Amino acid sequence: MYNGCICAIPLCCTIINQRQLDMKNQEITVVYKWTAKPGKGEELKAIYKEVEKEMKATEPGALRVDCYFDATTGVLMVLDLFKDGDALGQHLGTTAAGHFPALLQIAAPGPFLFCGEVPDQLKQAAIGMGLNATFAGHAFGFNRNL
C-alpha cells in the first residue's frame, strides 16, 4: 500500500490522488450572511428552510447546505457547497433567483464569499444580483478525508 492507495504502485497512486484533488478543486463553497430587519428573523429562517428543501430536492450538484442563526443580531450565516460551476449556476438561476425578491424585503444581503474557481459569467451574474461578492480561487490547504 502506498500513501493510502491499495495498488502499491507509486505513480498510479499519485495520479489517482491527483485526480481526486482535481475533482475536489472543482467544488465551490459559498459563505454568506443575511441580516434580518427587526422582527423578521423567524421569517428569514422560514424562507431558508424552504431554500434548503428546494435545493435538496432539485439541485443534485448542491452537496451541502448549513445555516447558522444568531437571534441576538438577526444574522443568518449560510455555507453552501456546490459540486462545480454548473451546479452553482443552476442554483443562482433557479432557487436563489426565486427566493431573492422575498429575501430582499425582509433582510439585508452580504457579504458573499465565493471560494473556488467560479466561471466569469457566474461572477457577473452574482454581481448583477447586487451581491457584495468576493471571489477567490483555492490557494492551499488539506483534507483529511482524501
Steps between C-alpha positions, in 0.01 A plus 500: 500500500638841401377827650158351581458342155436127474683428174856552639621671180632845595439669162148356471415609853637848437282534189191370683557735793556794262174422316317494833648839584415635153139384544485658845650824366198540271281542808385849586422604854288809556485655847266792553267673739162664509411750773129497577308823542368546855240235581565303179747238626250215513372586152859499372560155649172374352598615151838330535336177613313512167822579314669201666207272419495614135874459459491150644213398272598667172873576500708180489819707471431673832706279731446675832306780663557613859316792660591672827280760671582761764170607657667795673603669175255337257792374291464181298833364379494243221758261361420341163721242329452441128648221288623749237418817307208336321339415834554854627351636177194280537453625856539868412261465206228306681473478877698814582326710234160375613548598865716809458217758471329378820832493685578859400170614653588363845881499518821667384735276299871449527779470488520194273831314483544265203784255560617300198527544126183691413444549125501864386135492388395390850712773656318751282162347592577526873614860463193572285279374784650777714693262723795637693710218352864403537647220287814304588652191344646225713848586625594215734371273776436136577213257537541204730212324322695452175 
